[in-house]
Amino acid sequence: MIPAILDDRAARRCAAALNLRVCGTVGLLVRARRVGIVANLRTELDAVRKLGLRVDDALIQRALVLAGEAPG
């Protein structure tokens, strides 16, 4: 099943109530990094933050670890 791409908290809760798989923008970027579509995750995360996506610093750090760009 293909996940819904959702960042909004209310939309994610609604999707969870419907038992839908969800992936946010950060998760999508981590996946893109893992398969080589994105060369540098931190650069992409900085870009989406500049566009106005509010991303928690702890989530950024976890994403960088998952992508192999930061020590775990």
ABEGO torsion letter per residue (X at the ends): XBBBBBABAAAAAAAAAAGBBBBBAAAAAAAAAAAGABABAAAAAAAAAAAGBBBBAAAAAAAAAAAGABBX
